[in-house]
């Protein structure tokens, strides 16, 4: 179960967020919510606000309430609700000492608060049959870093034999732990993991959470008893909670944040993947694998791209891998392999035929000339456009369009009154979402992430031009919800006939040209990804692949499954059952030599050429010290890319200017790189 710990003192500026409005504001019921920051469960500065935040919103929404959120330091938030100044407290614990001053909701998924230690540098071996709070003698005389005001609700809080060393934030305690100044850190399991992923990525894999936890408690929302409507508000929340449970929305929210009960028997393979079309087909066709392997079960955890990466990275951060098969990509594989987190795939059957894999894709999944993941599909990027509308308007799409031309075409075809938009681009924040596209734009305007001395280039050459063009296209010629659209949302828009152009992954071609999935399958043209001022790094190289974490206890079964799912035989099965236009592209040369595929997929030669010409070494005008076109192959990049992506998103939604966004992005990058060893 994922949850958070109550921290009583941290300074955060308040932020008011009106989450939705109804057609008649006069009839709306508005509640003031006092919240405090508890990443990744309640947060104000990310696109994903946390499952506890979302559950609160949805439950009250089901009862017709409008919420006005303000973030405070924890003690201030609690005091505001206790006095009746503010209506609702989130998050909240049901504490015996507070039963006379607060009314509590039904329980919600809670936290696991325990000790974090440096892996291999502690001798603590608690009895797993009882909570660590009953075994505190094991840490008598030890020093524990805690956040000021943190409470576990157990004997730990009052035990005078434990040396408690307070700081303001968990990440600062982690720094003290790594410096040897404390023996352990008290933290919620997933809050600690999130701190590593977002702020100390260079430490991922070096720490572990010691089981069992000290305490596990449910979350609640609460209302102060001085509020005359306290019971009414809580009753409304509980009622709304039951409604969203019945509708399935409750489970959907938890699932979207990686909440899943994992099965642990020897013949169950736990698989983490993304909800892309090809992956959905794999799940459907996997019944053939189960049939051929009696007794084997497949437990699928399907998560949005950003969430999947966070869940996987977080589990690795504290040595808490939940999976036997992980969907990872060209960025993660060599880094994870170098860290020892992946099982080398050195015992594949001869029938797998590694030599059939496309060289750029195989190389991207290798480390020290060994494969560590098998490609399910590979891709570059390209421009899709409506041939019929271009012809009607007398427009001609060049073989290599510039972004200036894309803007010209978008301006002529944009018709928002009819829900038709000039261009669709990724706006959802994330290093693999908006930053995948924007990085290629920066490349093609002559910029890069770092120079050869690892000096931060964010905000320098190419960045201002690329961001200005990106924001101009999105705000003036994109759909109204462009800021929340990623690959899946834009695919739906383009396939539904709502976009004149779309710049994105080549893997979408199979879906766009499939008449069963696309309304415009017979009206689509395609060409190269646009360029800015130079033809460098304008199209990316990526593969979604299947890897096996070294912590898996079912490696043989997992290897058997991923070899099946990425084999030539699987491609044949998909072609025969789903149509050749829909087979996983970009992985095997035999696919592009198959006459049936070539007949069904007019885009096949173009995609193959784009993949083979994508250059992760020379993808920028100036020489760079890193591999990657749309990413930087260092462990710190997910944290950097996420924070820069969030800054860009703020500019897109009008929360900041382009200049301010780049300044914030540069500062975030500087801070993360200051903790690294690059350029030193």
FIBAGU-306423 format. One record per residue (C-alpha): y negated, z negated, x negated. Coordinates in steps of 0.2 Angstrom, whole numbers, padded with zeros to 4 digits, always signed. Each point is the difference from the previous one (the first is absolute). Layout:
YZX...
// end
This chain:
+0000+0000+0000-0017+0004-0007-0015-0011+0002-0014-0009-0008-0006-0017-0006-0015-0010+0006-0013+0000-0014-0015-0011+0005-0013+0006-0012-0005+0018-0005-0017+0008+0001-0001+0016+0010-0015+0008+0008+0001+0001+0019+0004+0017+0008-0002+0004+0018+0013+0012+0007-0001+0006+0018+0018+0006+0002-0001+0010+0016-0011+0003+0015+0004+0004+0018-0008+0012+0012-0009-0015+0009-0006-0012-0013-0007-0011+0014+0017-0003+0006+0008-0003-0017+0005-0018-0006-0006-0003-0017+0007-0014-0012-0007-0005-0017+0013-0001-0013-0002-0010-0016+0012+0007-0013+0002-0003-0019+0007+0012-0013+0019-0001-0003+0006+0016-0008+0010+0009+0005+0001-0008+0017-0018-0002+0006-0013+0010-0010-0017+0007+0003-0002+0013-0014+0016+0011+0002+0004+0014+0013+0016-0010+0003-0006-0017+0007+0016-0009-0001+0014-0002+0013-0007-0017+0006-0017+0008+0003+0007+0014+0009+0011-0011+0011-0015-0010+0005-0010+0015+0005+0014+0008+0010+0005-0015+0009-0017-0004+0006-0003+0019+0003+0014-0001+0012-0009-0013+0010-0017+0010+0000-0009-0010-0013-0012+0007-0013+0000-0009-0017-0015-0003-0011+0007-0005-0017-0009-0009-0014+0007-0006-0016-0004-0017-0008+0007-0011-0013+0015-0009+0007-0008-0017+0003-0015+0008+0008+0011+0011+0011+0010-0015+0006-0015-0011+0003-0009+0014+0010+0015+0000+0012+0003-0018+0000-0018-0003+0006+0001+0013+0013-0014+0011-0009+0013+0014-0001+0015+0003+0011+0016+0005-0010+0006-0005-0017+0011+0012-0010+0011-0004-0009+0005-0017+0005+0014-0013-0002+0006-0012+0013-0003-0016-0009+0005-0017+0007-0017-0007-0006-0010+0014+0010+0010-0001+0017-0014-0009+0009-0014+0012-0007+0008+0017+0002+0011+0009+0013+0012+0012-0008+0008+0016+0005+0019+0004+0000+0006+0002-0018-0002+0016-0010+0009+0005-0016-0005-0012-0014+0000-0004-0018+0011-0004-0015-0009-0012-0011+0008-0004-0017-0001+0001-0019-0003+0015-0010+0006+0000-0018+0001+0012-0015+0016+0008+0000+0013-0007-0013-0012-0013-0005+0005-0015+0011+0015-0010+0003-0002-0005+0018+0016+0002+0010-0002-0008+0017+0013-0002+0013-0001+0015+0012+0007-0010+0015-0016-0010+0002-0019+0003-0001-0008-0003-0017-0011-0013+0008+0015-0011+0001+0003+0003-0019-0017-0004-0007+0008-0011-0014+0004+0016-0009-0018+0003-0003-0006-0017-0004-0012+0000-0014-0002+0019+0001-0017+0008+0003-0003+0011+0015-0014+0012+0003-0006-0001+0018-0015+0007+0009-0012-0014+0005+0004-0007+0016+0017+0008+0002+0012-0010+0011+0019+0003+0002+0002-0013+0014+0013-0009-0011+0002-0014-0012-0006+0012-0014-0018-0003+0006+0000-0019-0003+0012-0001-0015-0009-0008-0014+0013+0004-0013-0004+0019+0000-0015+0005-0010-0010+0011+0012-0013+0012-0009-0012+0008+0013-0009+0016-0001-0009+0011+0014+0013+0014+0001+0018+0003-0003-0003+0014-0013-0009-0012-0011+0015-0012+0001+0011+0014-0005-0012+0003-0015+0002-0018-0005+0019+0001+0002+0001+0015-0012-0011-0009-0012+0012-0015+0000-0013-0012+0007+0011-0004+0016+0019+0000+0002+0000+0007+0018-0012+0007+0013+0001-0005+0018-0002+0015+0011+0006+0009+0015+0014+0012-0005-0009+0016+0006-0018-0005-0003+0005-0002-0019+0008+0017+0000-0015+0007+0008-0011-0008-0013+0010+0008-0014+0001+0017+0008-0019+0001+0004-0007-0010-0015+0012-0003-0014+0012+0016+0001+0004-0002-0019+0009-0016+0004+0012+0008+0013+0018-0004-0004-0004-0015-0011+0000-0014+0014+0012-0006+0012-0001-0010+0016+0012-0015-0001+0011-0002+0015+0001-0010+0011-0019-0002+0005-0008-0016+0002-0005+0003+0018+0002+0014+0013-0011-0002+0015-0005+0011+0015-0017+0007+0002-0010-0003+0016-0018+0004+0007-0009-0016+0006-0015-0005+0010-0009-0016-0001+0002-0012+0014-0019-0002+0002+0000+0018+0007+0001-0002+0019+0010+0016+0000+0012-0005-0013+0016+0000+0010-0005+0016+0010-0003+0009-0017+0017-0005-0007+0009+0004+0016-0008+0018+0000+0006+0002-0018+0017-0005+0004+0001+0011+0015-0007+0015-0010+0013-0004-0014+0014+0001+0013-0007+0016+0006+0000+0008-0017+0017-0006-0004+0007+0008+0016-0009+0016-0004+0007+0001-0017-0017-0001-0008+0003-0017-0008+0015+0006-0010-0009+0016-0004-0014-0010-0008+0012-0011-0010+0010+0015-0005-0016+0009-0006-0003-0014-0013+0018+0000-0007+0007-0014+0011+0019+0004+0001+0015-0011+0001+0011+0007-0014+0019+0000+0001+0010-0006-0015+0018+0004+0002+0008+0010-0014+0001+0016+0010-0017+0001+0007-0013+0010-0010-0018-0005+0003-0011+0015-0001-0019+0000-0001-0009+0017+0004-0015+0008+0008-0001+0008+0018-0002+0018-0006+0009+0014+0009+0012+0003-0014+0005-0018-0001+0002-0001+0019+0013+0014-0001+0009-0009-0015+0002-0015+0011+0007+0011+0014+0012+0009-0011+0006-0015-0009+0012-0003+0014+0011+0013-0010-0001-0011-0015+0005-0016+0010+0014+0010+0008+0007+0005-0017-0002-0018-0007+0009-0011+0013-0007-0018+0001-0017+0005-0008-0016-0004+0009-0017+0006-0003-0015-0012+0004-0016+0010+0000-0017-0007-0003-0012+0014+0004-0018-0005-0004-0017+0010-0001-0003+0006-0018-0013-0013-0005+0010-0014+0007+0016+0006-0008-0008+0000-0017-0007-0017+0002+0016-0008+0007+0010+0008-0015-0012-0005-0013-0002-0017+0007+0018-0003+0000+0001+0005-0018-0015-0010-0004+0009-0017+0003+0018+0006-0003+0004+0001+0018+0007+0017+0003+0006+0002+0018+0008+0018-0002+0014+0009-0007-0008+0017+0001-0019+0002-0001-0010+0016+0004-0011+0002-0016-0010+0014-0008-0005+0009-0016-0012-0014-0003+0011-0015+0002+0016+0006-0008-0004+0001-0018-0010-0016+0000+0014-0010+0010+0013+0007-0012-0010-0005-0015-0001-0018+0007+0019-0001+0003-0002+0000+0019+0010+0015+0004+0019+0004-0003+0002+0015-0011+0010+0014+0009+0012+0004-0014+0016+0002+0010-0004+0013+0013+0015+0011+0004+0001+0018-0008-0002+0008+0017-0018-0007+0001-0006+0013-0013-0015-0008-0007-0004+0017-0008-0004+0007+0017-0015-0012+0002-0017+0008-0003-0006-0005-0018-0017-0007+0005+0008-0011+0013+0014-0006-0011-0011-0004-0014-0012-0010+0011+0015-0011+0005+0007-0003-0018-0004-0012-0013+0007+0002-0018+0009+0015+0006+0010-0009+0013-0002+0002+0019-0005-0016+0009-0002+0007+0018+0006+0016+0009-0012+0011+0009+0001+0002+0019-0015+0012+0001-0013+0006-0012-0017+0006+0003-0017+0007-0006-0015+0002+0011-0008+0015+0009-0012+0006+0013+0006+0004+0017-0011+0010+0012+0000+0009+0017+0002+0019-0004-0004+0004+0018-0017-0009+0000-0005+0007-0017+0004+0017+0006-0010-0002+0016-0015-0007-0009+0001+0014-0014+0004-0013-0013+0011+0003-0015+0009-0014-0009+0000+0003-0019+0016-0003-0011-0009-0014-0009-0014-0007+0012-0014-0011-0006-0005-0015+0009-0017+0008+0003+0010+0014+0010+0010-0013+0009-0016-0007+0006-0007+0017+0005+0016+0004+0010+0000-0018+0008-0018+0002+0006+0004+0016+0009+0016-0006+0008-0004-0018+0004-0001-0003+0019+0002-0019+0004-0005+0002+0018+0017+0008+0002+0009-0012-0012+0001+0013-0013-0005-0004-0017-0005+0010-0015+0011-0009-0013+0012-0014-0001+0001-0011-0015+0008-0017-0005-0012-0014+0004+0012-0015+0001-0003-0011-0015+0014-0002-0013+0004+0007-0017+0012+0011+0007-0010+0005+0015-0019+0004-0001+0000-0002-0019+0014+0013-0002-0011+0013+0007-0017-0007-0008+0008-0001-0017+0004+0019+0000-0018+0003+0006-0006-0010-0015+0011+0009-0012-0007+0017+0007-0018-0006-0002+0003-0004-0018+0004-0018+0001+0014-0012-0004+0005-0019+0002-0001-0004-0019-0005+0008-0016+0011+0001-0015-0006-0018-0005+0005-0007+0017-0019-0001+0005-0002-0001+0018-0007+0017+0007-0001-0005+0018-0018+0004+0006-0002+0012-0015+0002+0019-0001+0008+0008+0015+0000-0016+0011-0017+0001+0008+0003+0019+0004+0017-0002+0006-0004-0015+0011-0016+0008+0007+0010+0015+0005+0015-0010+0007-0012-0011+0011-0010+0016+0006+0016+0009+0006+0008-0016+0008-0016-0006+0009-0007+0017+0005+0015+0011+0003+0015-0012+0002+0007-0009+0015-0009-0015+0007+0014-0012-0007+0001+0008-0017-0001-0016-0009+0016-0006+0008+0010+0016-0003+0013+0002-0013+0014+0013-0003+0009-0003+0017-0016-0001+0011-0007+0016-0007+0017+0009+0001+0000-0004+0019-0018+0006+0001+0004+0017-0009+0017+0003+0008-0008-0004+0017-0014+0013-0002-0014-0011-0003-0005+0005-0018-0006+0016-0008+0005-0005-0017+0010-0014-0008+0002-0004-0019+0015-0010-0003+0018-0001-0006+0011+0016-0001+0014-0010+0008-0009+0002+0017+0003+0019+0000+0018-0002+0006-0007-0010+0015-0015+0011+0003+0011+0016+0000+0013-0008+0011-0004+0006+0018+0009-0015+0007-0012-0012-0009-0016+0011+0000-0011+0009+0013-0007+0011-0013+0016+0005-0010-0004+0018+0002-0019-0001-0004+0000-0009-0017-0006+0007-0016+0001-0009-0017-0008+0001-0017-0003-0011-0015-0009-0017+0001-0019+0002-0002-0009-0002-0016-0017-0007-0004-0008+0007-0016+0015+0002-0011+0018+0005+0004+0008-0016-0007+0011-0013+0008-0004+0007+0018+0018-0001+0006+0011-0015-0003+0019-0003-0004+0010-0013+0010+0017-0004+0005+0007-0013+0012+0016-0006-0008+0014-0013+0002+0002-0013-0013+0011-0016-0002-0008-0016-0005+0009-0009-0014+0001-0015+0011+0011+0008+0013+0018-0007+0002+0006+0016+0007-0004+0013-0013+0016+0010+0001-0002+0003+0019-0019+0003-0002+0004+0013-0014+0012+0009+0012-0013+0000+0014-0014+0007-0010+0011+0013-0008+0005+0006+0017-0018+0000+0007-0007+0011-0014+0015+0011-0003+0001+0019+0003+0013-0004+0013-0013-0010+0010-0012+0015-0001+0013+0011+0007+0004-0013+0014-0019-0002+0004-0002+0019+0001+0015+0003+0011-0004-0015+0012-0019+0000+0000-0005+0018-0005-0003+0007-0017-0019-0001+0001+0002-0019+0001+0011-0004-0015-0007-0012-0013-0011+0011-0012-0005-0001-0018+0016-0007-0008+0013+0013-0004-0001+0017-0007+0015+0005+0011-0010-0003+0016-0013+0013-0006+0014+0012-0004+0008-0002+0017-0002+0015+0011+0000-0009+0016-0014-0012-0006-0011+0015-0007+0002+0009+0017-0006-0016+0009-0013-0006-0011-0014+0013-0005-0009-0013-0010+0015-0004-0011-0005+0011-0015-0018-0007+0001+0006-0018+0000+0012+0003-0014-0014+0007-0011-0012-0014+0004+0013-0013-0005+0004+0009-0016-0018+0003-0005-0006-0018+0004-0004-0008-0017+0000-0019-0001-0005+0001-0019-0015+0012+0001-0007-0003+0017-0017-0004-0005-0014+0010-0010-0002-0014-0013+0016-0007-0008+0007-0015+0008+0012-0014-0006+0010-0001+0015+0013+0011+0009-0003+0004+0018-0011+0012+0011-0004-0011+0015+0005-0016-0008-0001-0009-0017+0018-0005-0006-0004-0019-0004+0005-0015+0009-0018-0005+0004-0003+0016+0010+0006-0005+0017-0012-0015-0001-0014+0011-0006+0003+0015+0012+0001-0012+0015-0017-0008-0004-0008+0016-0004+0008+0008+0016-0007-0015+0010-0017+0003-0007+0000+0019+0004+0006-0005+0018-0015-0011+0002-0011+0014-0005+0009+0011+0013-0002-0012+0014-0019-0003-0004+0003-0017-0006-0008+0005-0017-0008+0015-0009+0009+0011-0012-0009-0007-0014+0004-0018+0005+0018+0005+0002+0002+0007-0017-0009-0015-0008+0012-0011+0009+0015+0011-0005-0006+0000-0018-0002-0019-0001+0017-0003+0008+0008+0012-0013-0009-0009-0014+0006-0017+0005+0018+0005+0002+0000+0010-0017-0008-0015-0009+0016-0009+0003+0011+0014-0007+0003+0005-0018-0005+0018+0002-0013+0006-0013+0001-0017-0009
// end
